[in-house]
Amino acid sequence: MSKAGPDNRKQDGEIGHKHGATAIGTLRKIYGQGVAAGSPPTDKLSDVFPNLNETALSQLRRDYKTGHLDHKITNALH
């Protein structure tokens, strides 16, 4: 896994702070079963964030940056 630059680390911190309590099961509804593979669906994003693969991180960063992450999480919960 490549090292995240300063901008990505800042954004990751913001994502973790705002969405850290989101269950991995919810994120799997959005991004697929590969998110945090091996972790139970009840684990929280804050628990597995450091171990996410680059694909999952990129998707989260993109949706957070474009303002779509909140909406996607809300829709996945219903």
N, CA, C and O atoms as a Tripos MOL2 file, in Angstrom:
@<TRIPOS>MOLECULE
protein
  312   311    78     0     0
PROTEIN
NO_CHARGES

@<TRIPOS>ATOM
      1 N           0.8570   -1.1690    0.0000 N.3       1 MET1
      2 CA          0.0000    0.0000    0.0000 C.3       1 MET1
      3 C           0.9040    1.2330    0.0000 C.2       1 MET1
      4 O           1.8900    1.2820    0.7350 O.2       1 MET1
      5 N           0.5760    2.2040   -0.8050 N.am      2 SER2
      6 CA          1.3810    3.4090   -0.8830 C.3       2 SER2
      7 C           1.0680    4.3390    0.2860 C.2       2 SER2
      8 O          -0.0160    4.3040    0.8660 O.2       2 SER2
      9 N           2.0580    5.1730    0.6100 N.am      3 LYS3
     10 CA          1.8440    6.1410    1.6820 C.3       3 LYS3
     11 C           0.9210    7.2480    1.2100 C.2       3 LYS3
     12 O           1.0300    7.7200    0.0780 O.2       3 LYS3
     13 N           0.0290    7.6530    2.0650 N.am      4 ALA4
     14 CA         -0.8830    8.7470    1.7350 C.3       4 ALA4
     15 C          -0.1580   10.0660    1.9180 C.2       4 ALA4
     16 O           0.6020   10.2420    2.8700 O.2       4 ALA4
     17 N          -0.3940   10.9830    1.0060 N.am      5 GLY5
     18 CA          0.1830   12.3090    1.1100 C.3       5 GLY5
     19 C          -0.5440   13.1250    2.1630 C.2       5 GLY5
     20 O          -1.5500   12.6760    2.7140 O.2       5 GLY5
     21 N          -0.0390   14.3340    2.4510 N.am      6 PRO6
     22 CA         -0.6600   15.1720    3.4890 C.3       6 PRO6
     23 C          -2.1370   15.4650    3.2370 C.2       6 PRO6
     24 O          -2.9300   15.4720    4.1790 O.2       6 PRO6
     25 N          -2.5180   15.7070    1.9850 N.am      7 ASP7
     26 CA         -3.9200   15.9990    1.6870 C.3       7 ASP7
     27 C          -4.8120   14.7940    1.9690 C.2       7 ASP7
     28 O          -5.9030   14.9400    2.5190 O.2       7 ASP7
     29 N          -4.3520   13.6110    1.5940 N.am      8 ASN8
     30 CA         -5.1360   12.3980    1.8350 C.3       8 ASN8
     31 C          -5.2480   12.1030    3.3210 C.2       8 ASN8
     32 O          -6.3100   11.6940    3.7890 O.2       8 ASN8
     33 N          -4.1630   12.3040    4.0760 N.am      9 ARG9
     34 CA         -4.2190   12.0620    5.5210 C.3       9 ARG9
     35 C          -5.2220   12.9970    6.1780 C.2       9 ARG9
     36 O          -5.9810   12.5780    7.0520 O.2       9 ARG9
     37 N          -5.2320   14.2600    5.7660 N.am     10 LYS10
     38 CA         -6.1890   15.2200    6.3270 C.3      10 LYS10
     39 C          -7.6140   14.7810    5.9890 C.2      10 LYS10
     40 O          -8.4920   14.7670    6.8510 O.2      10 LYS10
     41 N          -7.8250   14.4280    4.7380 N.am     11 GLN11
     42 CA         -9.1570   13.9960    4.3060 C.3      11 GLN11
     43 C          -9.5580   12.7080    5.0250 C.2      11 GLN11
     44 O         -10.7110   12.5590    5.4310 O.2      11 GLN11
     45 N          -8.6160   11.7780    5.1850 N.am     12 ASP12
     46 CA         -8.9130   10.5310    5.8960 C.3      12 ASP12
     47 C          -9.3200   10.8240    7.3320 C.2      12 ASP12
     48 O         -10.2340   10.1910    7.8610 O.2      12 ASP12
     49 N          -8.6470   11.7790    7.9640 N.am     13 GLY13
     50 CA         -8.9980   12.1660    9.3280 C.3      13 GLY13
     51 C         -10.4000   12.7330    9.4010 C.2      13 GLY13
     52 O         -11.1450   12.4490   10.3390 O.2      13 GLY13
     53 N         -10.7610   13.5370    8.4090 N.am     14 GLU14
     54 CA        -12.1130   14.1080    8.3580 C.3      14 GLU14
     55 C         -13.1540   13.0130    8.1580 C.2      14 GLU14
     56 O         -14.1960   13.0120    8.8130 O.2      14 GLU14
     57 N         -12.8710   12.0870    7.2550 N.am     15 ILE15
     58 CA        -13.8020   10.9760    6.9990 C.3      15 ILE15
     59 C         -13.9560   10.1400    8.2620 C.2      15 ILE15
     60 O         -15.0710    9.8120    8.6660 O.2      15 ILE15
     61 N         -12.8390    9.8000    8.8800 N.am     16 GLY16
     62 CA        -12.8800    9.0020   10.1040 C.3      16 GLY16
     63 C         -13.6300    9.6880   11.2230 C.2      16 GLY16
     64 O         -14.3690    9.0470   11.9700 O.2      16 GLY16
     65 N         -13.4420   10.9920   11.3390 N.am     17 HIS17
     66 CA        -14.1360   11.7440   12.3880 C.3      17 HIS17
     67 C         -15.6370   11.7960   12.1360 C.2      17 HIS17
     68 O         -16.4380   11.5820   13.0460 O.2      17 HIS17
     69 N         -16.0070   12.0820   10.9020 N.am     18 LYS18
     70 CA        -17.4250   12.2580   10.5810 C.3      18 LYS18
     71 C         -18.1760   10.9270   10.4260 C.2      18 LYS18
     72 O         -19.3450   10.8230   10.7990 O.2      18 LYS18
     73 N         -17.5020    9.9200    9.8760 N.am     19 HIS19
     74 CA        -18.1860    8.6700    9.5480 C.3      19 HIS19
     75 C         -17.6000    7.4550   10.2600 C.2      19 HIS19
     76 O         -17.8990    6.3200    9.8880 O.2      19 HIS19
     77 N         -16.7790    7.6750   11.2670 N.am     20 GLY20
     78 CA        -16.1170    6.5760   11.9710 C.3      20 GLY20
     79 C         -17.0570    5.5760   12.6020 C.2      20 GLY20
     80 O         -16.6920    4.4120   12.7670 O.2      20 GLY20
     81 N         -18.2530    5.9930   12.9590 N.am     21 ALA21
     82 CA        -19.2200    5.0900   13.5930 C.3      21 ALA21
     83 C         -20.0300    4.2800   12.5870 C.2      21 ALA21
     84 O         -20.8590    3.4590   12.9780 O.2      21 ALA21
     85 N         -19.7990    4.5010   11.3090 N.am     22 THR22
     86 CA        -20.5270    3.7700   10.2670 C.3      22 THR22
     87 C         -20.0950    2.3130   10.2650 C.2      22 THR22
     88 O         -18.9020    2.0110   10.2480 O.2      22 THR22
     89 N         -21.0670    1.4160   10.2830 N.am     23 ALA23
     90 CA        -20.7840   -0.0190   10.2810 C.3      23 ALA23
     91 C         -20.2190   -0.4500    8.9280 C.2      23 ALA23
     92 O         -20.6270    0.0550    7.8820 O.2      23 ALA23
     93 N         -19.2900   -1.3750    8.9660 N.am     24 ILE24
     94 CA        -18.7080   -1.9190    7.7410 C.3      24 ILE24
     95 C         -19.7930   -2.5560    6.8770 C.2      24 ILE24
     96 O         -19.7220   -2.4860    5.6500 O.2      24 ILE24
     97 N         -20.7860   -3.1690    7.4930 N.am     25 GLY25
     98 CA        -21.8920   -3.7510    6.7290 C.3      25 GLY25
     99 C         -22.5960   -2.7120    5.8680 C.2      25 GLY25
    100 O         -23.0200   -3.0170    4.7530 O.2      25 GLY25
    101 N         -22.7240   -1.4970    6.3680 N.am     26 THR26
    102 CA        -23.3390   -0.4100    5.5980 C.3      26 THR26
    103 C         -22.4530   -0.0460    4.4160 C.2      26 THR26
    104 O         -22.9430    0.1410    3.3020 O.2      26 THR26
    105 N         -21.1580    0.0550    4.6560 N.am     27 LEU27
    106 CA        -20.2420    0.3930    3.5630 C.3      27 LEU27
    107 C         -20.1980   -0.7000    2.5050 C.2      27 LEU27
    108 O         -19.9980   -0.4160    1.3240 O.2      27 LEU27
    109 N         -20.3850   -1.9460    2.9230 N.am     28 ARG28
    110 CA        -20.4200   -3.0480    1.9540 C.3      28 ARG28
    111 C         -21.6570   -2.9650    1.0590 C.2      28 ARG28
    112 O         -21.6080   -3.3710   -0.1030 O.2      28 ARG28
    113 N         -22.7520   -2.4470    1.5850 N.am     29 LYS29
    114 CA        -23.9390   -2.2480    0.7470 C.3      29 LYS29
    115 C         -23.6500   -1.2320   -0.3530 C.2      29 LYS29
    116 O         -24.2190   -1.3120   -1.4420 O.2      29 LYS29
    117 N         -22.7750   -0.2880   -0.0710 N.am     30 ILE30
    118 CA        -22.4550    0.7720   -1.0220 C.3      30 ILE30
    119 C         -21.3530    0.3390   -1.9890 C.2      30 ILE30
    120 O         -21.4900    0.4940   -3.2020 O.2      30 ILE30
    121 N         -20.2650   -0.2030   -1.4490 N.am     31 TYR31
    122 CA        -19.0520   -0.4330   -2.2380 C.3      31 TYR31
    123 C         -18.7560   -1.8940   -2.5430 C.2      31 TYR31
    124 O         -17.8150   -2.1900   -3.2790 O.2      31 TYR31
    125 N         -19.5370   -2.8050   -1.9920 N.am     32 GLY32
    126 CA        -19.3160   -4.2200   -2.2740 C.3      32 GLY32
    127 C         -18.7050   -4.9610   -1.0960 C.2      32 GLY32
    128 O         -18.2220   -4.3550   -0.1390 O.2      32 GLY32
    129 N         -18.7370   -6.2710   -1.1850 N.am     33 GLN33
    130 CA        -18.3250   -7.1440   -0.0910 C.3      33 GLN33
    131 C         -16.8230   -7.1080    0.1890 C.2      33 GLN33
    132 O         -16.3880   -7.6110    1.2250 O.2      33 GLN33
    133 N         -16.0330   -6.5360   -0.6900 N.am     34 GLY34
    134 CA        -14.5920   -6.4900   -0.4970 C.3      34 GLY34
    135 C         -14.1230   -5.4520    0.4990 C.2      34 GLY34
    136 O         -12.9520   -5.4490    0.8770 O.2      34 GLY34
    137 N         -15.0090   -4.5710    0.9350 N.am     35 VAL35
    138 CA        -14.6210   -3.5320    1.8880 C.3      35 VAL35
    139 C         -14.3070   -4.1870    3.2280 C.2      35 VAL35
    140 O         -15.1440   -4.8820    3.8040 O.2      35 VAL35
    141 N         -13.0980   -3.9580    3.7120 N.am     36 ALA36
    142 CA        -12.6470   -4.4990    5.0040 C.3      36 ALA36
    143 C         -12.8890   -6.0030    5.0800 C.2      36 ALA36
    144 O         -13.4240   -6.5140    6.0640 O.2      36 ALA36
    145 N         -12.4830   -6.6990    4.0190 N.am     37 ALA37
    146 CA        -12.6480   -8.1510    3.9700 C.3      37 ALA37
    147 C         -12.0350   -8.7770    5.2150 C.2      37 ALA37
    148 O         -10.9410   -8.4050    5.6400 O.2      37 ALA37
    149 N         -12.7440   -9.7170    5.7830 N.am     38 GLY38
    150 CA        -12.2820  -10.3970    6.9780 C.3      38 GLY38
    151 C         -12.7730   -9.7700    8.2680 C.2      38 GLY38
    152 O         -12.6430  -10.3610    9.3400 O.2      38 GLY38
    153 N         -13.3320   -8.5830    8.1710 N.am     39 SER39
    154 CA        -13.8800   -7.9190    9.3560 C.3      39 SER39
    155 C         -15.3730   -8.1840    9.4270 C.2      39 SER39
    156 O         -16.0380   -8.2440    8.3920 O.2      39 SER39
    157 N         -15.9110   -8.3430   10.6280 N.am     40 PRO40
    158 CA        -17.3540   -8.5400   10.7400 C.3      40 PRO40
    159 C         -18.1140   -7.2850   10.3140 C.2      40 PRO40
    160 O         -17.5970   -6.1770   10.4490 O.2      40 PRO40
    161 N         -19.3200   -7.4450    9.8090 N.am     41 PRO41
    162 CA        -20.1010   -6.2960    9.3450 C.3      41 PRO41
    163 C         -20.4510   -5.3170   10.4540 C.2      41 PRO41
    164 O         -20.8190   -4.1750   10.1780 O.2      41 PRO41
    165 N         -20.3420   -5.7470   11.6980 N.am     42 THR42
    166 CA        -20.6580   -4.8730   12.8280 C.3      42 THR42
    167 C         -19.4840   -3.9810   13.2320 C.2      42 THR42
    168 O         -19.6640   -3.0300   13.9940 O.2      42 THR42
    169 N         -18.2810   -4.2790   12.7260 N.am     43 ASP43
    170 CA        -17.1400   -3.3990   13.0110 C.3      43 ASP43
    171 C         -17.4310   -2.0120   12.4470 C.2      43 ASP43
    172 O         -18.1730   -1.8620   11.4770 O.2      43 ASP43
    173 N         -16.8470   -1.0280   13.0600 N.am     44 LYS44
    174 CA        -17.0330    0.3620   12.6430 C.3      44 LYS44
    175 C         -15.8820    0.7890   11.7290 C.2      44 LYS44
    176 O         -14.7820    0.2420   11.8020 O.2      44 LYS44
    177 N         -16.1490    1.7560   10.8840 N.am     45 LEU45
    178 CA        -15.1220    2.2790    9.9830 C.3      45 LEU45
    179 C         -13.8840    2.7060   10.7660 C.2      45 LEU45
    180 O         -12.7600    2.4530   10.3340 O.2      45 LEU45
    181 N         -14.0810    3.3460   11.9050 N.am     46 SER46
    182 CA        -12.9370    3.8030   12.6980 C.3      46 SER46
    183 C         -12.0610    2.6380   13.1600 C.2      46 SER46
    184 O         -10.8600    2.8190   13.3610 O.2      46 SER46
    185 N         -12.6350    1.4550   13.3310 N.am     47 ASP47
    186 CA        -11.8740    0.2790   13.7580 C.3      47 ASP47
    187 C         -10.9880   -0.2750   12.6480 C.2      47 ASP47
    188 O          -9.9050   -0.7910   12.9210 O.2      47 ASP47
    189 N         -11.4310   -0.1740   11.4170 N.am     48 VAL48
    190 CA        -10.7200   -0.8160   10.3030 C.3      48 VAL48
    191 C         -10.0610    0.1810    9.3480 C.2      48 VAL48
    192 O          -9.3530   -0.2270    8.4270 O.2      48 VAL48
    193 N         -10.2820    1.4630    9.5520 N.am     49 PHE49
    194 CA         -9.7930    2.4750    8.6100 C.3      49 PHE49
    195 C          -8.3140    2.3000    8.2610 C.2      49 PHE49
    196 O          -7.9620    2.3640    7.0830 O.2      49 PHE49
    197 N          -7.4390    2.0810    9.2450 N.am     50 PRO50
    198 CA         -6.0200    1.9560    8.9050 C.3      50 PRO50
    199 C          -5.6980    0.7440    8.0210 C.2      50 PRO50
    200 O          -4.6430    0.7020    7.3880 O.2      50 PRO50
    201 N          -6.5920   -0.2260    7.9770 N.am     51 ASN51
    202 CA         -6.3390   -1.4570    7.2220 C.3      51 ASN51
    203 C          -7.1030   -1.5440    5.9060 C.2      51 ASN51
    204 O          -7.0350   -2.5690    5.2260 O.2      51 ASN51
    205 N          -7.8240   -0.4980    5.5350 N.am     52 LEU52
    206 CA         -8.5670   -0.5350    4.2740 C.3      52 LEU52
    207 C          -7.6130   -0.5730    3.0930 C.2      52 LEU52
    208 O          -6.5440    0.0370    3.1180 O.2      52 LEU52
    209 N          -8.0170   -1.3010    2.0560 N.am     53 ASN53
    210 CA         -7.1790   -1.3430    0.8650 C.3      53 ASN53
    211 C          -7.3250   -0.0470    0.0660 C.2      53 ASN53
    212 O          -8.2290    0.7510    0.3130 O.2      53 ASN53
    213 N          -6.4400    0.1420   -0.8730 N.am     54 GLU54
    214 CA         -6.3970    1.3950   -1.6300 C.3      54 GLU54
    215 C          -7.6780    1.6390   -2.4290 C.2      54 GLU54
    216 O          -8.0930    2.7870   -2.5920 O.2      54 GLU54
    217 N          -8.3020    0.5830   -2.9220 N.am     55 THR55
    218 CA         -9.5520    0.7400   -3.6760 C.3      55 THR55
    219 C         -10.6510    1.3230   -2.7950 C.2      55 THR55
    220 O         -11.3290    2.2740   -3.1840 O.2      55 THR55
    221 N         -10.8250    0.7500   -1.6110 N.am     56 ALA56
    222 CA        -11.8550    1.2330   -0.6930 C.3      56 ALA56
    223 C         -11.5530    2.6670   -0.2590 C.2      56 ALA56
    224 O         -12.4530    3.5050   -0.2000 O.2      56 ALA56
    225 N         -10.2880    2.9460    0.0430 N.am     57 LEU57
    226 CA         -9.9110    4.3030    0.4360 C.3      57 LEU57
    227 C         -10.2040    5.3030   -0.6810 C.2      57 LEU57
    228 O         -10.7220    6.3900   -0.4240 O.2      57 LEU57
    229 N          -9.8780    4.9430   -1.8970 N.am     58 SER58
    230 CA        -10.1190    5.8400   -3.0300 C.3      58 SER58
    231 C         -11.5990    6.1360   -3.2090 C.2      58 SER58
    232 O         -11.9860    7.2750   -3.4710 O.2      58 SER58
    233 N         -12.4270    5.1000   -3.0660 N.am     59 GLN59
    234 CA        -13.8670    5.2880   -3.2120 C.3      59 GLN59
    235 C         -14.4120    6.1880   -2.1060 C.2      59 GLN59
    236 O         -15.2090    7.0870   -2.3710 O.2      59 GLN59
    237 N         -13.9870    5.9490   -0.8820 N.am     60 LEU60
    238 CA        -14.4300    6.7870    0.2340 C.3      60 LEU60
    239 C         -13.9880    8.2330    0.0480 C.2      60 LEU60
    240 O         -14.7760    9.1590    0.2400 O.2      60 LEU60
    241 N         -12.7250    8.4220   -0.3270 N.am     61 ARG61
    242 CA        -12.2000    9.7760   -0.5340 C.3      61 ARG61
    243 C         -12.9590   10.5050   -1.6320 C.2      61 ARG61
    244 O         -13.3150   11.6740   -1.4850 O.2      61 ARG61
    245 N         -13.2010    9.8040   -2.7340 N.am     62 ARG62
    246 CA        -13.9180   10.4100   -3.8570 C.3      62 ARG62
    247 C         -15.3150   10.8400   -3.4400 C.2      62 ARG62
    248 O         -15.7180   11.9770   -3.6880 O.2      62 ARG62
    249 N         -16.0510    9.9430   -2.8140 N.am     63 ASP63
    250 CA        -17.4250   10.2690   -2.4270 C.3      63 ASP63
    251 C         -17.4700   11.3400   -1.3440 C.2      63 ASP63
    252 O         -18.3830   12.1650   -1.3320 O.2      63 ASP63
    253 N         -16.5070   11.3380   -0.4430 N.am     64 TYR64
    254 CA        -16.4500   12.3790    0.5820 C.3      64 TYR64
    255 C         -16.1510   13.7340   -0.0610 C.2      64 TYR64
    256 O         -16.7970   14.7360    0.2470 O.2      64 TYR64
    257 N         -15.1770   13.7490   -0.9440 N.am     65 LYS65
    258 CA        -14.7590   14.9940   -1.5930 C.3      65 LYS65
    259 C         -15.8890   15.5930   -2.4370 C.2      65 LYS65
    260 O         -16.0400   16.8130   -2.4870 O.2      65 LYS65
    261 N         -16.6730   14.7510   -3.0930 N.am     66 THR66
    262 CA        -17.7560   15.2440   -3.9460 C.3      66 THR66
    263 C         -19.0440   15.4980   -3.1760 C.2      66 THR66
    264 O         -20.0200   15.9980   -3.7350 O.2      66 THR66
    265 N         -19.0420   15.1490   -1.8770 N.am     67 GLY67
    266 CA        -20.2290   15.3810   -1.0580 C.3      67 GLY67
    267 C         -21.2900   14.3060   -1.1780 C.2      67 GLY67
    268 O         -22.4240   14.5130   -0.7470 O.2      67 GLY67
    269 N         -20.9500   13.1590   -1.7550 N.am     68 HIS68
    270 CA        -21.9260   12.0920   -1.9610 C.3      68 HIS68
    271 C         -21.9480   11.0490   -0.8520 C.2      68 HIS68
    272 O         -22.8860   10.2550   -0.7780 O.2      68 HIS68
    273 N         -20.9430   11.0330    0.0040 N.am     69 LEU69
    274 CA        -20.8470    9.9660    1.0010 C.3      69 LEU69
    275 C         -22.0240    9.9890    1.9750 C.2      69 LEU69
    276 O         -22.6000    8.9390    2.2610 O.2      69 LEU69
    277 N         -22.3850   11.1480    2.4820 N.am     70 ASP70
    278 CA        -23.5320   11.2330    3.4080 C.3      70 ASP70
    279 C         -24.7890   10.6430    2.7890 C.2      70 ASP70
    280 O         -25.4950    9.8570    3.4210 O.2      70 ASP70
    281 N         -25.0610   11.0260    1.5600 N.am     71 HIS71
    282 CA        -26.2580   10.5690    0.8520 C.3      71 HIS71
    283 C         -26.2200    9.0490    0.6490 C.2      71 HIS71
    284 O         -27.2260    8.3690    0.8500 O.2      71 HIS71
    285 N         -25.0710    8.5250    0.2540 N.am     72 LYS72
    286 CA        -24.9580    7.0870    0.0160 C.3      72 LYS72
    287 C         -25.1550    6.2980    1.3100 C.2      72 LYS72
    288 O         -25.8120    5.2570    1.3070 O.2      72 LYS72
    289 N         -24.5980    6.7830    2.4040 N.am     73 ILE73
    290 CA        -24.7610    6.1100    3.6900 C.3      73 ILE73
    291 C         -26.2260    6.1410    4.1140 C.2      73 ILE73
    292 O         -26.7670    5.1300    4.5590 O.2      73 ILE73
    293 N         -26.8620    7.2900    3.9760 N.am     74 THR74
    294 CA        -28.2760    7.4220    4.3320 C.3      74 THR74
    295 C         -29.1170    6.4510    3.5300 C.2      74 THR74
    296 O         -29.9740    5.7680    4.0900 O.2      74 THR74
    297 N         -28.8880    6.3780    2.2280 N.am     75 ASN75
    298 CA        -29.6570    5.4600    1.3760 C.3      75 ASN75
    299 C         -29.4070    4.0050    1.7370 C.2      75 ASN75
    300 O         -30.3320    3.1940    1.6850 O.2      75 ASN75
    301 N         -28.1840    3.6570    2.1000 N.am     76 ALA76
    302 CA        -27.8600    2.2660    2.4480 C.3      76 ALA76
    303 C         -28.5300    1.8480    3.7480 C.2      76 ALA76
    304 O         -28.7750    0.6610    3.9620 O.2      76 ALA76
    305 N         -28.8270    2.7920    4.6060 N.am     77 LEU77
    306 CA        -29.4710    2.4820    5.8880 C.3      77 LEU77
    307 C         -30.9710    2.2530    5.7580 C.2      77 LEU77
    308 O         -31.6040    1.7520    6.6870 O.2      77 LEU77
    309 N         -31.5380    2.6120    4.6270 N.am     78 HIS78
    310 CA        -32.9890    2.4520    4.4430 C.3      78 HIS78
    311 C         -33.3200    1.2950    3.5490 C.2      78 HIS78
    312 O         -34.4940    1.0270    3.2950 O.2      78 HIS78
@<TRIPOS>BOND
     1     1     2 1
     2     2     3 1
     3     3     4 2
     4     3     5 am
     5     5     6 1
     6     6     7 1
     7     7     8 2
     8     7     9 am
     9     9    10 1
    10    10    11 1
    11    11    12 2
    12    11    13 am
    13    13    14 1
    14    14    15 1
    15    15    16 2
    16    15    17 am
    17    17    18 1
    18    18    19 1
    19    19    20 2
    20    19    21 am
    21    21    22 1
    22    22    23 1
    23    23    24 2
    24    23    25 am
    25    25    26 1
    26    26    27 1
    27    27    28 2
    28    27    29 am
    29    29    30 1
    30    30    31 1
    31    31    32 2
    32    31    33 am
    33    33    34 1
    34    34    35 1
    35    35    36 2
    36    35    37 am
    37    37    38 1
    38    38    39 1
    39    39    40 2
    40    39    41 am
    41    41    42 1
    42    42    43 1
    43    43    44 2
    44    43    45 am
    45    45    46 1
    46    46    47 1
    47    47    48 2
    48    47    49 am
    49    49    50 1
    50    50    51 1
    51    51    52 2
    52    51    53 am
    53    53    54 1
    54    54    55 1
    55    55    56 2
    56    55    57 am
    57    57    58 1
    58    58    59 1
    59    59    60 2
    60    59    61 am
    61    61    62 1
    62    62    63 1
    63    63    64 2
    64    63    65 am
    65    65    66 1
    66    66    67 1
    67    67    68 2
    68    67    69 am
    69    69    70 1
    70    70    71 1
    71    71    72 2
    72    71    73 am
    73    73    74 1
    74    74    75 1
    75    75    76 2
    76    75    77 am
    77    77    78 1
    78    78    79 1
    79    79    80 2
    80    79    81 am
    81    81    82 1
    82    82    83 1
    83    83    84 2
    84    83    85 am
    85    85    86 1
    86    86    87 1
    87    87    88 2
    88    87    89 am
    89    89    90 1
    90    90    91 1
    91    91    92 2
    92    91    93 am
    93    93    94 1
    94    94    95 1
    95    95    96 2
    96    95    97 am
    97    97    98 1
    98    98    99 1
    99    99   100 2
   100    99   101 am
   101   101   102 1
   102   102   103 1
   103   103   104 2
   104   103   105 am
   105   105   106 1
   106   106   107 1
   107   107   108 2
   108   107   109 am
   109   109   110 1
   110   110   111 1
   111   111   112 2
   112   111   113 am
   113   113   114 1
   114   114   115 1
   115   115   116 2
   116   115   117 am
   117   117   118 1
   118   118   119 1
   119   119   120 2
   120   119   121 am
   121   121   122 1
   122   122   123 1
   123   123   124 2
   124   123   125 am
   125   125   126 1
   126   126   127 1
   127   127   128 2
   128   127   129 am
   129   129   130 1
   130   130   131 1
   131   131   132 2
   132   131   133 am
   133   133   134 1
   134   134   135 1
   135   135   136 2
   136   135   137 am
   137   137   138 1
   138   138   139 1
   139   139   140 2
   140   139   141 am
   141   141   142 1
   142   142   143 1
   143   143   144 2
   144   143   145 am
   145   145   146 1
   146   146   147 1
   147   147   148 2
   148   147   149 am
   149   149   150 1
   150   150   151 1
   151   151   152 2
   152   151   153 am
   153   153   154 1
   154   154   155 1
   155   155   156 2
   156   155   157 am
   157   157   158 1
   158   158   159 1
   159   159   160 2
   160   159   161 am
   161   161   162 1
   162   162   163 1
   163   163   164 2
   164   163   165 am
   165   165   166 1
   166   166   167 1
   167   167   168 2
   168   167   169 am
   169   169   170 1
   170   170   171 1
   171   171   172 2
   172   171   173 am
   173   173   174 1
   174   174   175 1
   175   175   176 2
   176   175   177 am
   177   177   178 1
   178   178   179 1
   179   179   180 2
   180   179   181 am
   181   181   182 1
   182   182   183 1
   183   183   184 2
   184   183   185 am
   185   185   186 1
   186   186   187 1
   187   187   188 2
   188   187   189 am
   189   189   190 1
   190   190   191 1
   191   191   192 2
   192   191   193 am
   193   193   194 1
   194   194   195 1
   195   195   196 2
   196   195   197 am
   197   197   198 1
   198   198   199 1
   199   199   200 2
   200   199   201 am
   201   201   202 1
   202   202   203 1
   203   203   204 2
   204   203   205 am
   205   205   206 1
   206   206   207 1
   207   207   208 2
   208   207   209 am
   209   209   210 1
   210   210   211 1
   211   211   212 2
   212   211   213 am
   213   213   214 1
   214   214   215 1
   215   215   216 2
   216   215   217 am
   217   217   218 1
   218   218   219 1
   219   219   220 2
   220   219   221 am
   221   221   222 1
   222   222   223 1
   223   223   224 2
   224   223   225 am
   225   225   226 1
   226   226   227 1
   227   227   228 2
   228   227   229 am
   229   229   230 1
   230   230   231 1
   231   231   232 2
   232   231   233 am
   233   233   234 1
   234   234   235 1
   235   235   236 2
   236   235   237 am
   237   237   238 1
   238   238   239 1
   239   239   240 2
   240   239   241 am
   241   241   242 1
   242   242   243 1
   243   243   244 2
   244   243   245 am
   245   245   246 1
   246   246   247 1
   247   247   248 2
   248   247   249 am
   249   249   250 1
   250   250   251 1
   251   251   252 2
   252   251   253 am
   253   253   254 1
   254   254   255 1
   255   255   256 2
   256   255   257 am
   257   257   258 1
   258   258   259 1
   259   259   260 2
   260   259   261 am
   261   261   262 1
   262   262   263 1
   263   263   264 2
   264   263   265 am
   265   265   266 1
   266   266   267 1
   267   267   268 2
   268   267   269 am
   269   269   270 1
   270   270   271 1
   271   271   272 2
   272   271   273 am
   273   273   274 1
   274   274   275 1
   275   275   276 2
   276   275   277 am
   277   277   278 1
   278   278   279 1
   279   279   280 2
   280   279   281 am
   281   281   282 1
   282   282   283 1
   283   283   284 2
   284   283   285 am
   285   285   286 1
   286   286   287 1
   287   287   288 2
   288   287   289 am
   289   289   290 1
   290   290   291 1
   291   291   292 2
   292   291   293 am
   293   293   294 1
   294   294   295 1
   295   295   296 2
   296   295   297 am
   297   297   298 1
   298   298   299 1
   299   299   300 2
   300   299   301 am
   301   301   302 1
   302   302   303 1
   303   303   304 2
   304   303   305 am
   305   305   306 1
   306   306   307 1
   307   307   308 2
   308   307   309 am
   309   309   310 1
   310   310   311 1
   311   311   312 2
@<TRIPOS>SUBSTRUCTURE
     1 MET1         2 RESIDUE 1 A MET
     2 SER2         6 RESIDUE 1 A SER
     3 LYS3        10 RESIDUE 1 A LYS
     4 ALA4        14 RESIDUE 1 A ALA
     5 GLY5        18 RESIDUE 1 A GLY
     6 PRO6        22 RESIDUE 1 A PRO
     7 ASP7        26 RESIDUE 1 A ASP
     8 ASN8        30 RESIDUE 1 A ASN
     9 ARG9        34 RESIDUE 1 A ARG
    10 LYS10       38 RESIDUE 1 A LYS
    11 GLN11       42 RESIDUE 1 A GLN
    12 ASP12       46 RESIDUE 1 A ASP
    13 GLY13       50 RESIDUE 1 A GLY
    14 GLU14       54 RESIDUE 1 A GLU
    15 ILE15       58 RESIDUE 1 A ILE
    16 GLY16       62 RESIDUE 1 A GLY
    17 HIS17       66 RESIDUE 1 A HIS
    18 LYS18       70 RESIDUE 1 A LYS
    19 HIS19       74 RESIDUE 1 A HIS
    20 GLY20       78 RESIDUE 1 A GLY
    21 ALA21       82 RESIDUE 1 A ALA
    22 THR22       86 RESIDUE 1 A THR
    23 ALA23       90 RESIDUE 1 A ALA
    24 ILE24       94 RESIDUE 1 A ILE
    25 GLY25       98 RESIDUE 1 A GLY
    26 THR26      102 RESIDUE 1 A THR
    27 LEU27      106 RESIDUE 1 A LEU
    28 ARG28      110 RESIDUE 1 A ARG
    29 LYS29      114 RESIDUE 1 A LYS
    30 ILE30      118 RESIDUE 1 A ILE
    31 TYR31      122 RESIDUE 1 A TYR
    32 GLY32      126 RESIDUE 1 A GLY
    33 GLN33      130 RESIDUE 1 A GLN
    34 GLY34      134 RESIDUE 1 A GLY
    35 VAL35      138 RESIDUE 1 A VAL
    36 ALA36      142 RESIDUE 1 A ALA
    37 ALA37      146 RESIDUE 1 A ALA
    38 GLY38      150 RESIDUE 1 A GLY
    39 SER39      154 RESIDUE 1 A SER
    40 PRO40      158 RESIDUE 1 A PRO
    41 PRO41      162 RESIDUE 1 A PRO
    42 THR42      166 RESIDUE 1 A THR
    43 ASP43      170 RESIDUE 1 A ASP
    44 LYS44      174 RESIDUE 1 A LYS
    45 LEU45      178 RESIDUE 1 A LEU
    46 SER46      182 RESIDUE 1 A SER
    47 ASP47      186 RESIDUE 1 A ASP
    48 VAL48      190 RESIDUE 1 A VAL
    49 PHE49      194 RESIDUE 1 A PHE
    50 PRO50      198 RESIDUE 1 A PRO
    51 ASN51      202 RESIDUE 1 A ASN
    52 LEU52      206 RESIDUE 1 A LEU
    53 ASN53      210 RESIDUE 1 A ASN
    54 GLU54      214 RESIDUE 1 A GLU
    55 THR55      218 RESIDUE 1 A THR
    56 ALA56      222 RESIDUE 1 A ALA
    57 LEU57      226 RESIDUE 1 A LEU
    58 SER58      230 RESIDUE 1 A SER
    59 GLN59      234 RESIDUE 1 A GLN
    60 LEU60      238 RESIDUE 1 A LEU
    61 ARG61      242 RESIDUE 1 A ARG
    62 ARG62      246 RESIDUE 1 A ARG
    63 ASP63      250 RESIDUE 1 A ASP
    64 TYR64      254 RESIDUE 1 A TYR
    65 LYS65      258 RESIDUE 1 A LYS
    66 THR66      262 RESIDUE 1 A THR
    67 GLY67      266 RESIDUE 1 A GLY
    68 HIS68      270 RESIDUE 1 A HIS
    69 LEU69      274 RESIDUE 1 A LEU
    70 ASP70      278 RESIDUE 1 A ASP
    71 HIS71      282 RESIDUE 1 A HIS
    72 LYS72      286 RESIDUE 1 A LYS
    73 ILE73      290 RESIDUE 1 A ILE
    74 THR74      294 RESIDUE 1 A THR
    75 ASN75      298 RESIDUE 1 A ASN
    76 ALA76      302 RESIDUE 1 A ALA
    77 LEU77      306 RESIDUE 1 A LEU
    78 HIS78      310 RESIDUE 1 A HIS
